[in-house]
Amino acid sequence: MDVVAWITAASLAAWLWMLLCQGFFWRTDLRLPPRAEPGAWPDVCVVVPARDEAEVLPDSLPSLLAQDYPGRAEIFLVDDGSSDGTGEVARALAARHGGLPLTVDSPGEPPPGWTGKLWAVRHGIGLARARGPEFLLLTDADIAHEPDSLRELVAAARAGGFDLVSQMARLRVVSLWERLVVPAFVYFFAQLYPFRRIAKKGSRTAAAAGGCVLLRTSAAERARIPDAIRQAVIDDVSLARAVKRSGGHIWLGLAEHVDSVRPYPRLADLWRMVSRSAYAQLRHNPVVLLGTVLGLALVYLVPPAAVCVGPATHSGPAVLLGALAWAVMTGTYLPMLRYYRQPLWLAPLLPFTAFLYLLMTVDSAVQHYRGRGAAWKGRTYARPDAAPEGR
């Protein structure tokens, strides 16, 4: 075989390994674990960090206020220095819809060494501790919950003895770019953090989805959450790691009754979402960045390139191996498209989407070395040890 065929064979071998040995990451049947209603429902406090979320709160906050929870539950919305009247909108929604008690408070600007969201979470947890809840539900301002969401989360945590139960909210998929990029975002996340490994005691794999995290208060105290992760840009994964390292039992799966209402209609919106933290995921390491770029190219770009280039170079083995690798890739992506209720013809386009993610990752590194770092809602974190700048 020629060089192209050997490279393509390596790509196919990588796909066969991921298909069978990467925790069956491509399966989407992992939902909330078996659960039973407890004899007495524990107290829960819901903490919602929010900055400039007035636009999405009318589609999300009423779902929290309307939770059908048999025990005592209370919501603490932390207005993180909003300029669009987020706090006022939240109070108006609570007055209009009723439901669970809502407290709106603000922590002020974060001190050096804290990312803004985690400083807001810290403030919210501090308010909640006065109520002595057994569980904290950490949820983002753009997340809408079905009425039984909190009940199901608590029942699963109690029945399984979990210290952390997290669900990957179903993201909005409406625009063309959302259809191309969003299901792949969750697919790639599951590839990095296979959900089935996360719940295994003794496994080093740990992750959570920040939009929906039910956390046992005692586990948060044992892991020193959020102080122990105060500089984290990717706060959900850092939180799960801290809980697991402290001896906690954690679980992560796909959601059925939890949805994100935040729109990402343009490619630029999705680009910012991914690039703001992609290089932080690689621990700001240029060697890891280079390996990631080469790995993405080998795994996702080589198969279609071999299929297209092989005939021109008269390399039949390259075409055959490339087609097989592309078929395995496509097959592993189909379950995620079904979960997102998207047309299956999008599956063969995964190499194009992976190329976009490769560019987003490189752009994230470029922004980091230009001193801009990870940025979100006007706050920039130039380095892992940098203090937040004006938000």
LINBELMO-V263824 format. One record per backbone hydrogen bond with DSSP energy under -1.0 kcal/mol. CO is the residue of the C=O (numbers start at 1). NH is the residue of the N-H. E is the energy in kcal/mol with one decimal. If there is no record, write none. Layout:
co:CO nh:NH e:E
co:CO nh:NH e:E
//
This chain:
co:2 nh:6 e:-2.1
co:3 nh:7 e:-2.4
co:4 nh:8 e:-2.3
co:5 nh:9 e:-2.3
co:6 nh:10 e:-1.8
co:7 nh:11 e:-1.7
co:8 nh:12 e:-2.4
co:9 nh:13 e:-2.5
co:10 nh:14 e:-2.1
co:11 nh:15 e:-2.1
co:12 nh:16 e:-2.4
co:13 nh:17 e:-2.2
co:14 nh:18 e:-2.3
co:15 nh:19 e:-2.5
co:16 nh:20 e:-1.7
co:17 nh:21 e:-3.2
co:18 nh:22 e:-1.0
co:22 nh:25 e:-1.1
co:24 nh:27 e:-1.9
co:29 nh:31 e:-1.1
co:30 nh:254 e:-2.0
co:43 nh:134 e:-1.5
co:43 nh:135 e:-1.7
co:44 nh:74 e:-1.4
co:45 nh:137 e:-2.5
co:46 nh:76 e:-3.6
co:47 nh:139 e:-2.1
co:48 nh:78 e:-2.3
co:50 nh:80 e:-3.3
co:53 nh:57 e:-2.1
co:56 nh:59 e:-1.7
co:57 nh:60 e:-1.1
co:57 nh:61 e:-2.1
co:60 nh:63 e:-1.1
co:61 nh:65 e:-2.3
co:62 nh:66 e:-1.5
co:64 nh:67 e:-1.6
co:65 nh:100 e:-2.1
co:67 nh:69 e:-1.5
co:72 nh:44 e:-2.3
co:74 nh:46 e:-3.4
co:75 nh:103 e:-2.4
co:76 nh:48 e:-2.7
co:77 nh:105 e:-2.0
co:78 nh:50 e:-2.7
co:79 nh:81 e:-1.9
co:85 nh:89 e:-2.5
co:86 nh:90 e:-2.3
co:87 nh:91 e:-2.3
co:88 nh:92 e:-2.3
co:89 nh:93 e:-2.3
co:90 nh:94 e:-2.1
co:91 nh:95 e:-2.2
co:92 nh:96 e:-1.9
co:93 nh:97 e:-2.8
co:94 nh:98 e:-2.2
co:101 nh:75 e:-2.9
co:103 nh:77 e:-2.6
co:105 nh:79 e:-2.8
co:111 nh:114 e:-1.4
co:115 nh:119 e:-1.9
co:116 nh:120 e:-2.0
co:117 nh:121 e:-2.5
co:118 nh:122 e:-2.5
co:119 nh:123 e:-1.9
co:120 nh:124 e:-2.4
co:121 nh:125 e:-2.9
co:122 nh:126 e:-2.2
co:123 nh:127 e:-2.0
co:124 nh:128 e:-2.3
co:125 nh:129 e:-2.3
co:128 nh:131 e:-2.5
co:129 nh:132 e:-1.2
co:134 nh:217 e:-2.4
co:135 nh:45 e:-1.9
co:136 nh:215 e:-3.5
co:137 nh:47 e:-2.8
co:138 nh:213 e:-2.3
co:140 nh:143 e:-1.5
co:142 nh:261 e:-3.1
co:144 nh:259 e:-2.6
co:146 nh:149 e:-2.3
co:147 nh:68 e:-2.7
co:148 nh:152 e:-2.5
co:149 nh:153 e:-2.3
co:150 nh:154 e:-2.4
co:151 nh:155 e:-2.3
co:152 nh:156 e:-2.1
co:153 nh:157 e:-2.4
co:154 nh:158 e:-2.7
co:155 nh:159 e:-2.4
co:156 nh:160 e:-2.3
co:157 nh:162 e:-1.6
co:163 nh:216 e:-3.0
co:164 nh:251 e:-1.6
co:165 nh:214 e:-3.2
co:166 nh:253 e:-1.6
co:167 nh:169 e:-1.0
co:168 nh:255 e:-1.8
co:170 nh:260 e:-2.4
co:175 nh:179 e:-2.1
co:176 nh:180 e:-1.8
co:177 nh:181 e:-2.5
co:178 nh:182 e:-2.0
co:181 nh:185 e:-1.7
co:182 nh:186 e:-1.6
co:183 nh:187 e:-2.2
co:184 nh:188 e:-3.1
co:185 nh:189 e:-1.9
co:186 nh:190 e:-2.5
co:187 nh:191 e:-1.6
co:188 nh:192 e:-2.1
co:189 nh:193 e:-2.7
co:194 nh:197 e:-1.2
co:194 nh:198 e:-1.1
co:200 nh:203 e:-1.5
co:209 nh:212 e:-2.2
co:212 nh:167 e:-1.7
co:213 nh:138 e:-3.3
co:214 nh:165 e:-2.4
co:215 nh:136 e:-3.0
co:216 nh:220 e:-2.1
co:217 nh:221 e:-2.2
co:218 nh:222 e:-2.2
co:219 nh:223 e:-2.3
co:220 nh:225 e:-2.9
co:224 nh:228 e:-3.6
co:226 nh:229 e:-1.7
co:227 nh:230 e:-1.4
co:229 nh:232 e:-2.3
co:230 nh:115 e:-2.6
co:233 nh:235 e:-1.3
co:234 nh:238 e:-1.8
co:235 nh:239 e:-2.5
co:236 nh:240 e:-2.1
co:237 nh:241 e:-2.3
co:238 nh:242 e:-2.3
co:239 nh:243 e:-2.3
co:240 nh:244 e:-2.6
co:241 nh:245 e:-2.8
co:242 nh:246 e:-1.3
co:243 nh:248 e:-2.6
co:244 nh:247 e:-1.7
co:249 nh:163 e:-3.1
co:249 nh:164 e:-1.5
co:251 nh:166 e:-2.3
co:253 nh:168 e:-3.0
co:257 nh:146 e:-2.7
co:258 nh:170 e:-2.5
co:259 nh:144 e:-3.6
co:266 nh:270 e:-1.7
co:267 nh:271 e:-2.9
co:268 nh:272 e:-2.2
co:269 nh:273 e:-1.8
co:270 nh:274 e:-2.1
co:271 nh:275 e:-3.0
co:272 nh:276 e:-1.7
co:274 nh:277 e:-1.2
co:274 nh:278 e:-1.1
co:277 nh:281 e:-1.9
co:279 nh:284 e:-2.5
co:280 nh:283 e:-2.0
co:282 nh:285 e:-1.2
co:285 nh:289 e:-2.3
co:286 nh:290 e:-2.4
co:287 nh:291 e:-2.3
co:288 nh:292 e:-2.4
co:289 nh:293 e:-2.6
co:290 nh:294 e:-2.5
co:291 nh:295 e:-2.5
co:292 nh:296 e:-2.9
co:293 nh:297 e:-2.3
co:294 nh:298 e:-2.6
co:295 nh:299 e:-2.7
co:296 nh:300 e:-2.7
co:297 nh:301 e:-1.0
co:297 nh:302 e:-1.9
co:301 nh:305 e:-1.8
co:302 nh:306 e:-3.0
co:303 nh:307 e:-2.0
co:304 nh:308 e:-1.9
co:305 nh:309 e:-3.1
co:306 nh:310 e:-2.6
co:309 nh:313 e:-1.6
co:310 nh:315 e:-2.6
co:315 nh:319 e:-1.8
co:316 nh:320 e:-2.5
co:317 nh:321 e:-2.9
co:318 nh:322 e:-2.6
co:319 nh:323 e:-2.4
co:320 nh:324 e:-2.2
co:321 nh:325 e:-2.6
co:322 nh:326 e:-2.6
co:323 nh:327 e:-2.1
co:324 nh:328 e:-2.3
co:325 nh:329 e:-2.5
co:326 nh:330 e:-2.6
co:327 nh:331 e:-2.6
co:328 nh:332 e:-2.2
co:329 nh:333 e:-1.1
co:330 nh:334 e:-1.2
co:333 nh:337 e:-1.7
co:334 nh:338 e:-2.4
co:335 nh:339 e:-2.3
co:336 nh:340 e:-1.9
co:337 nh:342 e:-2.8
co:338 nh:341 e:-1.4
co:343 nh:346 e:-1.6
co:344 nh:347 e:-1.7
co:346 nh:349 e:-1.3
co:347 nh:350 e:-1.9
co:349 nh:353 e:-1.7
co:350 nh:354 e:-2.9
co:351 nh:355 e:-2.0
co:352 nh:356 e:-1.7
co:353 nh:357 e:-2.2
co:354 nh:358 e:-2.3
co:355 nh:359 e:-2.2
co:356 nh:360 e:-2.4
co:357 nh:361 e:-2.3
co:358 nh:362 e:-2.2
co:359 nh:363 e:-2.6
co:360 nh:364 e:-2.2
co:361 nh:365 e:-1.7
co:362 nh:366 e:-2.3
co:363 nh:367 e:-2.7
co:364 nh:368 e:-1.8
co:365 nh:369 e:-2.4
co:366 nh:370 e:-1.3
co:367 nh:372 e:-2.3
co:367 nh:373 e:-1.3
co:368 nh:371 e:-1.6
co:374 nh:381 e:-3.2
co:376 nh:379 e:-1.5
co:379 nh:376 e:-2.3
co:380 nh:389 e:-1.3
co:381 nh:374 e:-1.6
co:383 nh:386 e:-1.8
//
